[in-house]
Amino acid sequence: MTNSTAIDPRYLIGEYEPKPFSIPQKIEWLADIKFLPLQVENAILNLDENQL
């Protein structure tokens, strides 16, 4: 008997389902990628060695 509520370890956030996207969505995704390093840098700026 299989448990239908068990999480498949290959798809921890769910199985990939391709979905259509728009140009504005693509621009938003690219901006997320572009600014992520700066956001991470700002997030850790005032952390000391132990917090890192």
mmCIF file of the N, C-alpha and C atoms, coordinates in Angstrom:
data_MODEL
# 
_entry.id   MODEL 
# 
loop_
_atom_site.group_PDB 
_atom_site.id 
_atom_site.type_symbol 
_atom_site.label_atom_id 
_atom_site.label_alt_id 
_atom_site.label_comp_id 
_atom_site.label_asym_id 
_atom_site.label_entity_id 
_atom_site.label_seq_id 
_atom_site.pdbx_PDB_ins_code 
_atom_site.Cartn_x 
_atom_site.Cartn_y 
_atom_site.Cartn_z 
_atom_site.occupancy 
_atom_site.B_iso_or_equiv 
_atom_site.pdbx_formal_charge 
_atom_site.auth_seq_id 
_atom_site.auth_comp_id 
_atom_site.auth_asym_id 
_atom_site.auth_atom_id 
_atom_site.pdbx_PDB_model_num 
ATOM 1   N N  . MET A 1 1  ? 0.850  -1.191 0.000   1.00 0.00 ? 1  MET A N  1 
ATOM 2   C CA . MET A 1 1  ? 0.000  0.000  0.000   1.00 0.00 ? 1  MET A CA 1 
ATOM 3   C C  . MET A 1 1  ? 0.891  1.248  0.000   1.00 0.00 ? 1  MET A C  1 
ATOM 4   N N  . THR A 1 2  ? 0.615  2.174  -0.859  1.00 0.00 ? 2  THR A N  1 
ATOM 5   C CA . THR A 1 2  ? 1.403  3.398  -0.938  1.00 0.00 ? 2  THR A CA 1 
ATOM 6   C C  . THR A 1 2  ? 0.674  4.528  -0.248  1.00 0.00 ? 2  THR A C  1 
ATOM 7   N N  . ASN A 1 3  ? 1.454  5.432  0.287   1.00 0.00 ? 3  ASN A N  1 
ATOM 8   C CA . ASN A 1 3  ? 0.900  6.594  0.963   1.00 0.00 ? 3  ASN A CA 1 
ATOM 9   C C  . ASN A 1 3  ? 0.897  7.754  -0.031  1.00 0.00 ? 3  ASN A C  1 
ATOM 10  N N  . SER A 1 4  ? -0.267 8.209  -0.448  1.00 0.00 ? 4  SER A N  1 
ATOM 11  C CA . SER A 1 4  ? -0.366 9.264  -1.458  1.00 0.00 ? 4  SER A CA 1 
ATOM 12  C C  . SER A 1 4  ? 0.064  10.627 -0.933  1.00 0.00 ? 4  SER A C  1 
ATOM 13  N N  . THR A 1 5  ? 0.178  10.770 0.400   1.00 0.00 ? 5  THR A N  1 
ATOM 14  C CA . THR A 1 5  ? 0.593  12.050 0.959   1.00 0.00 ? 5  THR A CA 1 
ATOM 15  C C  . THR A 1 5  ? 2.099  12.122 1.181   1.00 0.00 ? 5  THR A C  1 
ATOM 16  N N  . ALA A 1 6  ? 2.811  11.020 0.937   1.00 0.00 ? 6  ALA A N  1 
ATOM 17  C CA . ALA A 1 6  ? 4.265  11.018 1.107   1.00 0.00 ? 6  ALA A CA 1 
ATOM 18  C C  . ALA A 1 6  ? 4.906  11.928 0.066   1.00 0.00 ? 6  ALA A C  1 
ATOM 19  N N  . ILE A 1 7  ? 5.945  12.618 0.473   1.00 0.00 ? 7  ILE A N  1 
ATOM 20  C CA . ILE A 1 7  ? 6.661  13.523 -0.430  1.00 0.00 ? 7  ILE A CA 1 
ATOM 21  C C  . ILE A 1 7  ? 7.718  12.735 -1.181  1.00 0.00 ? 7  ILE A C  1 
ATOM 22  N N  . ASP A 1 8  ? 7.687  12.833 -2.480  1.00 0.00 ? 8  ASP A N  1 
ATOM 23  C CA . ASP A 1 8  ? 8.699  12.186 -3.317  1.00 0.00 ? 8  ASP A CA 1 
ATOM 24  C C  . ASP A 1 8  ? 10.002 12.953 -3.118  1.00 0.00 ? 8  ASP A C  1 
ATOM 25  N N  . PRO A 1 9  ? 11.066 12.311 -2.632  1.00 0.00 ? 9  PRO A N  1 
ATOM 26  C CA . PRO A 1 9  ? 12.319 13.038 -2.352  1.00 0.00 ? 9  PRO A CA 1 
ATOM 27  C C  . PRO A 1 9  ? 12.963 13.640 -3.596  1.00 0.00 ? 9  PRO A C  1 
ATOM 28  N N  . ARG A 1 10 ? 12.536 13.229 -4.766  1.00 0.00 ? 10 ARG A N  1 
ATOM 29  C CA . ARG A 1 10 ? 13.081 13.826 -5.988  1.00 0.00 ? 10 ARG A CA 1 
ATOM 30  C C  . ARG A 1 10 ? 12.470 15.190 -6.271  1.00 0.00 ? 10 ARG A C  1 
ATOM 31  N N  . TYR A 1 11 ? 11.304 15.452 -5.702  1.00 0.00 ? 11 TYR A N  1 
ATOM 32  C CA . TYR A 1 11 ? 10.578 16.697 -5.980  1.00 0.00 ? 11 TYR A CA 1 
ATOM 33  C C  . TYR A 1 11 ? 10.134 17.339 -4.666  1.00 0.00 ? 11 TYR A C  1 
ATOM 34  N N  . LEU A 1 12 ? 11.100 17.843 -3.896  1.00 0.00 ? 12 LEU A N  1 
ATOM 35  C CA . LEU A 1 12 ? 10.779 18.369 -2.570  1.00 0.00 ? 12 LEU A CA 1 
ATOM 36  C C  . LEU A 1 12 ? 9.837  19.562 -2.598  1.00 0.00 ? 12 LEU A C  1 
ATOM 37  N N  . ILE A 1 13 ? 9.874  20.334 -3.656  1.00 0.00 ? 13 ILE A N  1 
ATOM 38  C CA . ILE A 1 13 ? 8.970  21.489 -3.756  1.00 0.00 ? 13 ILE A CA 1 
ATOM 39  C C  . ILE A 1 13 ? 7.863  21.233 -4.762  1.00 0.00 ? 13 ILE A C  1 
ATOM 40  N N  . GLY A 1 14 ? 7.720  19.997 -5.175  1.00 0.00 ? 14 GLY A N  1 
ATOM 41  C CA . GLY A 1 14 ? 6.693  19.632 -6.134  1.00 0.00 ? 14 GLY A CA 1 
ATOM 42  C C  . GLY A 1 14 ? 7.294  19.324 -7.487  1.00 0.00 ? 14 GLY A C  1 
ATOM 43  N N  . GLU A 1 15 ? 6.625  18.478 -8.218  1.00 0.00 ? 15 GLU A N  1 
ATOM 44  C CA . GLU A 1 15 ? 7.096  18.107 -9.546  1.00 0.00 ? 15 GLU A CA 1 
ATOM 45  C C  . GLU A 1 15 ? 6.978  19.312 -10.481 1.00 0.00 ? 15 GLU A C  1 
ATOM 46  N N  . TYR A 1 16 ? 7.951  19.460 -11.362 1.00 0.00 ? 16 TYR A N  1 
ATOM 47  C CA . TYR A 1 16 ? 7.978  20.594 -12.303 1.00 0.00 ? 16 TYR A CA 1 
ATOM 48  C C  . TYR A 1 16 ? 6.784  20.533 -13.237 1.00 0.00 ? 16 TYR A C  1 
ATOM 49  N N  . GLU A 1 17 ? 6.107  21.653 -13.353 1.00 0.00 ? 17 GLU A N  1 
ATOM 50  C CA . GLU A 1 17 ? 4.993  21.783 -14.282 1.00 0.00 ? 17 GLU A CA 1 
ATOM 51  C C  . GLU A 1 17 ? 5.245  23.029 -15.125 1.00 0.00 ? 17 GLU A C  1 
ATOM 52  N N  . PRO A 1 18 ? 5.597  22.850 -16.397 1.00 0.00 ? 18 PRO A N  1 
ATOM 53  C CA . PRO A 1 18 ? 5.838  24.028 -17.231 1.00 0.00 ? 18 PRO A CA 1 
ATOM 54  C C  . PRO A 1 18 ? 4.571  24.877 -17.354 1.00 0.00 ? 18 PRO A C  1 
ATOM 55  N N  . LYS A 1 19 ? 4.773  26.181 -17.291 1.00 0.00 ? 19 LYS A N  1 
ATOM 56  C CA . LYS A 1 19 ? 3.650  27.119 -17.396 1.00 0.00 ? 19 LYS A CA 1 
ATOM 57  C C  . LYS A 1 19 ? 4.039  28.234 -18.356 1.00 0.00 ? 19 LYS A C  1 
ATOM 58  N N  . PRO A 1 20 ? 3.064  28.763 -19.069 1.00 0.00 ? 20 PRO A N  1 
ATOM 59  C CA . PRO A 1 20 ? 3.381  29.884 -19.959 1.00 0.00 ? 20 PRO A CA 1 
ATOM 60  C C  . PRO A 1 20 ? 3.788  31.112 -19.149 1.00 0.00 ? 20 PRO A C  1 
ATOM 61  N N  . PHE A 1 21 ? 4.597  31.960 -19.758 1.00 0.00 ? 21 PHE A N  1 
ATOM 62  C CA . PHE A 1 21 ? 5.004  33.182 -19.079 1.00 0.00 ? 21 PHE A CA 1 
ATOM 63  C C  . PHE A 1 21 ? 4.925  34.343 -20.067 1.00 0.00 ? 21 PHE A C  1 
ATOM 64  N N  . SER A 1 22 ? 4.948  35.541 -19.512 1.00 0.00 ? 22 SER A N  1 
ATOM 65  C CA . SER A 1 22 ? 4.869  36.741 -20.329 1.00 0.00 ? 22 SER A CA 1 
ATOM 66  C C  . SER A 1 22 ? 6.219  37.451 -20.308 1.00 0.00 ? 22 SER A C  1 
ATOM 67  N N  . ILE A 1 23 ? 6.375  38.379 -21.203 1.00 0.00 ? 23 ILE A N  1 
ATOM 68  C CA . ILE A 1 23 ? 7.603  39.184 -21.243 1.00 0.00 ? 23 ILE A CA 1 
ATOM 69  C C  . ILE A 1 23 ? 7.778  39.959 -19.930 1.00 0.00 ? 23 ILE A C  1 
ATOM 70  N N  . PRO A 1 24 ? 6.732  40.584 -19.375 1.00 0.00 ? 24 PRO A N  1 
ATOM 71  C CA . PRO A 1 24 ? 6.917  41.256 -18.074 1.00 0.00 ? 24 PRO A CA 1 
ATOM 72  C C  . PRO A 1 24 ? 7.364  40.289 -16.973 1.00 0.00 ? 24 PRO A C  1 
ATOM 73  N N  . GLN A 1 25 ? 6.851  39.061 -16.984 1.00 0.00 ? 25 GLN A N  1 
ATOM 74  C CA . GLN A 1 25 ? 7.276  38.068 -15.995 1.00 0.00 ? 25 GLN A CA 1 
ATOM 75  C C  . GLN A 1 25 ? 8.742  37.724 -16.194 1.00 0.00 ? 25 GLN A C  1 
ATOM 76  N N  . LYS A 1 26 ? 9.166  37.585 -17.437 1.00 0.00 ? 26 LYS A N  1 
ATOM 77  C CA . LYS A 1 26 ? 10.573 37.291 -17.741 1.00 0.00 ? 26 LYS A CA 1 
ATOM 78  C C  . LYS A 1 26 ? 11.473 38.425 -17.263 1.00 0.00 ? 26 LYS A C  1 
ATOM 79  N N  . ILE A 1 27 ? 11.071 39.662 -17.484 1.00 0.00 ? 27 ILE A N  1 
ATOM 80  C CA . ILE A 1 27 ? 11.842 40.822 -17.038 1.00 0.00 ? 27 ILE A CA 1 
ATOM 81  C C  . ILE A 1 27 ? 11.951 40.830 -15.513 1.00 0.00 ? 27 ILE A C  1 
ATOM 82  N N  . GLU A 1 28 ? 10.858 40.483 -14.832 1.00 0.00 ? 28 GLU A N  1 
ATOM 83  C CA . GLU A 1 28 ? 10.873 40.437 -13.369 1.00 0.00 ? 28 GLU A CA 1 
ATOM 84  C C  . GLU A 1 28 ? 11.833 39.349 -12.876 1.00 0.00 ? 28 GLU A C  1 
ATOM 85  N N  . TRP A 1 29 ? 11.801 38.180 -13.507 1.00 0.00 ? 29 TRP A N  1 
ATOM 86  C CA . TRP A 1 29 ? 12.706 37.094 -13.112 1.00 0.00 ? 29 TRP A CA 1 
ATOM 87  C C  . TRP A 1 29 ? 14.163 37.488 -13.324 1.00 0.00 ? 29 TRP A C  1 
ATOM 88  N N  . LEU A 1 30 ? 14.455 38.126 -14.439 1.00 0.00 ? 30 LEU A N  1 
ATOM 89  C CA . LEU A 1 30 ? 15.826 38.539 -14.718 1.00 0.00 ? 30 LEU A CA 1 
ATOM 90  C C  . LEU A 1 30 ? 16.301 39.598 -13.726 1.00 0.00 ? 30 LEU A C  1 
ATOM 91  N N  . ALA A 1 31 ? 15.401 40.494 -13.335 1.00 0.00 ? 31 ALA A N  1 
ATOM 92  C CA . ALA A 1 31 ? 15.749 41.501 -12.322 1.00 0.00 ? 31 ALA A CA 1 
ATOM 93  C C  . ALA A 1 31 ? 16.030 40.823 -10.980 1.00 0.00 ? 31 ALA A C  1 
ATOM 94  N N  . ASP A 1 32 ? 15.240 39.801 -10.641 1.00 0.00 ? 32 ASP A N  1 
ATOM 95  C CA . ASP A 1 32 ? 15.492 39.055 -9.399  1.00 0.00 ? 32 ASP A CA 1 
ATOM 96  C C  . ASP A 1 32 ? 16.890 38.464 -9.410  1.00 0.00 ? 32 ASP A C  1 
ATOM 97  N N  . ILE A 1 33 ? 17.270 37.873 -10.518 1.00 0.00 ? 33 ILE A N  1 
ATOM 98  C CA . ILE A 1 33 ? 18.604 37.271 -10.649 1.00 0.00 ? 33 ILE A CA 1 
ATOM 99  C C  . ILE A 1 33 ? 19.682 38.349 -10.589 1.00 0.00 ? 33 ILE A C  1 
ATOM 100 N N  . LYS A 1 34 ? 19.451 39.456 -11.276 1.00 0.00 ? 34 LYS A N  1 
ATOM 101 C CA . LYS A 1 34 ? 20.436 40.525 -11.336 1.00 0.00 ? 34 LYS A CA 1 
ATOM 102 C C  . LYS A 1 34 ? 20.717 41.126 -9.962  1.00 0.00 ? 34 LYS A C  1 
ATOM 103 N N  . PHE A 1 35 ? 19.674 41.327 -9.160  1.00 0.00 ? 35 PHE A N  1 
ATOM 104 C CA . PHE A 1 35 ? 19.833 42.036 -7.893  1.00 0.00 ? 35 PHE A CA 1 
ATOM 105 C C  . PHE A 1 35 ? 20.045 41.122 -6.696  1.00 0.00 ? 35 PHE A C  1 
ATOM 106 N N  . LEU A 1 36 ? 19.958 39.812 -6.869  1.00 0.00 ? 36 LEU A N  1 
ATOM 107 C CA . LEU A 1 36 ? 20.138 38.898 -5.747  1.00 0.00 ? 36 LEU A CA 1 
ATOM 108 C C  . LEU A 1 36 ? 21.497 39.057 -5.067  1.00 0.00 ? 36 LEU A C  1 
ATOM 109 N N  . PRO A 1 37 ? 22.615 39.125 -5.795  1.00 0.00 ? 37 PRO A N  1 
ATOM 110 C CA . PRO A 1 37 ? 23.898 39.290 -5.093  1.00 0.00 ? 37 PRO A CA 1 
ATOM 111 C C  . PRO A 1 37 ? 23.942 40.549 -4.218  1.00 0.00 ? 37 PRO A C  1 
ATOM 112 N N  . LEU A 1 38 ? 23.413 41.646 -4.690  1.00 0.00 ? 38 LEU A N  1 
ATOM 113 C CA . LEU A 1 38 ? 23.389 42.879 -3.902  1.00 0.00 ? 38 LEU A CA 1 
ATOM 114 C C  . LEU A 1 38 ? 22.504 42.723 -2.664  1.00 0.00 ? 38 LEU A C  1 
ATOM 115 N N  . GLN A 1 39 ? 21.370 42.055 -2.822  1.00 0.00 ? 39 GLN A N  1 
ATOM 116 C CA . GLN A 1 39 ? 20.476 41.837 -1.688  1.00 0.00 ? 39 GLN A CA 1 
ATOM 117 C C  . GLN A 1 39 ? 21.131 40.946 -0.632  1.00 0.00 ? 39 GLN A C  1 
ATOM 118 N N  . VAL A 1 40 ? 21.843 39.925 -1.072  1.00 0.00 ? 40 VAL A N  1 
ATOM 119 C CA . VAL A 1 40 ? 22.551 39.051 -0.127  1.00 0.00 ? 40 VAL A CA 1 
ATOM 120 C C  . VAL A 1 40 ? 23.657 39.836 0.572   1.00 0.00 ? 40 VAL A C  1 
ATOM 121 N N  . GLU A 1 41 ? 24.406 40.623 -0.184  1.00 0.00 ? 41 GLU A N  1 
ATOM 122 C CA . GLU A 1 41 ? 25.468 41.436 0.412   1.00 0.00 ? 41 GLU A CA 1 
ATOM 123 C C  . GLU A 1 41 ? 24.903 42.374 1.467   1.00 0.00 ? 41 GLU A C  1 
ATOM 124 N N  . ASN A 1 42 ? 23.795 43.031 1.166   1.00 0.00 ? 42 ASN A N  1 
ATOM 125 C CA . ASN A 1 42 ? 23.172 43.933 2.136   1.00 0.00 ? 42 ASN A CA 1 
ATOM 126 C C  . ASN A 1 42 ? 22.659 43.188 3.359   1.00 0.00 ? 42 ASN A C  1 
ATOM 127 N N  . ALA A 1 43 ? 22.174 41.975 3.161   1.00 0.00 ? 43 ALA A N  1 
ATOM 128 C CA . ALA A 1 43 ? 21.632 41.192 4.265   1.00 0.00 ? 43 ALA A CA 1 
ATOM 129 C C  . ALA A 1 43 ? 22.721 40.773 5.246   1.00 0.00 ? 43 ALA A C  1 
ATOM 130 N N  . ILE A 1 44 ? 23.927 40.545 4.761   1.00 0.00 ? 44 ILE A N  1 
ATOM 131 C CA . ILE A 1 44 ? 24.996 40.063 5.649   1.00 0.00 ? 44 ILE A CA 1 
ATOM 132 C C  . ILE A 1 44 ? 25.990 41.159 6.026   1.00 0.00 ? 44 ILE A C  1 
ATOM 133 N N  . LEU A 1 45 ? 25.769 42.366 5.580   1.00 0.00 ? 45 LEU A N  1 
ATOM 134 C CA . LEU A 1 45 ? 26.702 43.461 5.778   1.00 0.00 ? 45 LEU A CA 1 
ATOM 135 C C  . LEU A 1 45 ? 27.120 43.666 7.227   1.00 0.00 ? 45 LEU A C  1 
ATOM 136 N N  . ASN A 1 46 ? 26.182 43.636 8.147   1.00 0.00 ? 46 ASN A N  1 
ATOM 137 C CA . ASN A 1 46 ? 26.481 43.927 9.542   1.00 0.00 ? 46 ASN A CA 1 
ATOM 138 C C  . ASN A 1 46 ? 26.586 42.685 10.419  1.00 0.00 ? 46 ASN A C  1 
ATOM 139 N N  . LEU A 1 47 ? 26.726 41.528 9.826   1.00 0.00 ? 47 LEU A N  1 
ATOM 140 C CA . LEU A 1 47 ? 26.861 40.304 10.606  1.00 0.00 ? 47 LEU A CA 1 
ATOM 141 C C  . LEU A 1 47 ? 28.321 40.098 10.998  1.00 0.00 ? 47 LEU A C  1 
ATOM 142 N N  . ASP A 1 48 ? 28.527 39.594 12.211  1.00 0.00 ? 48 ASP A N  1 
ATOM 143 C CA . ASP A 1 48 ? 29.903 39.303 12.621  1.00 0.00 ? 48 ASP A CA 1 
ATOM 144 C C  . ASP A 1 48 ? 30.260 37.867 12.201  1.00 0.00 ? 48 ASP A C  1 
ATOM 145 N N  . GLU A 1 49 ? 31.475 37.452 12.521  1.00 0.00 ? 49 GLU A N  1 
ATOM 146 C CA . GLU A 1 49 ? 31.976 36.156 12.085  1.00 0.00 ? 49 GLU A CA 1 
ATOM 147 C C  . GLU A 1 49 ? 31.111 35.005 12.593  1.00 0.00 ? 49 GLU A C  1 
ATOM 148 N N  . ASN A 1 50 ? 30.651 35.086 13.831  1.00 0.00 ? 50 ASN A N  1 
ATOM 149 C CA . ASN A 1 50 ? 29.812 34.032 14.403  1.00 0.00 ? 50 ASN A CA 1 
ATOM 150 C C  . ASN A 1 50 ? 28.456 33.942 13.709  1.00 0.00 ? 50 ASN A C  1 
ATOM 151 N N  . GLN A 1 51 ? 27.914 35.067 13.307  1.00 0.00 ? 51 GLN A N  1 
ATOM 152 C CA . GLN A 1 51 ? 26.610 35.067 12.650  1.00 0.00 ? 51 GLN A CA 1 
ATOM 153 C C  . GLN A 1 51 ? 26.692 34.562 11.209  1.00 0.00 ? 51 GLN A C  1 
ATOM 154 N N  . LEU A 1 52 ? 27.866 34.684 10.609  1.00 0.00 ? 52 LEU A N  1 
ATOM 155 C CA . LEU A 1 52 ? 28.032 34.185 9.253   1.00 0.00 ? 52 LEU A CA 1 
ATOM 156 C C  . LEU A 1 52 ? 28.142 32.683 9.280   1.00 0.00 ? 52 LEU A C  1 
# 
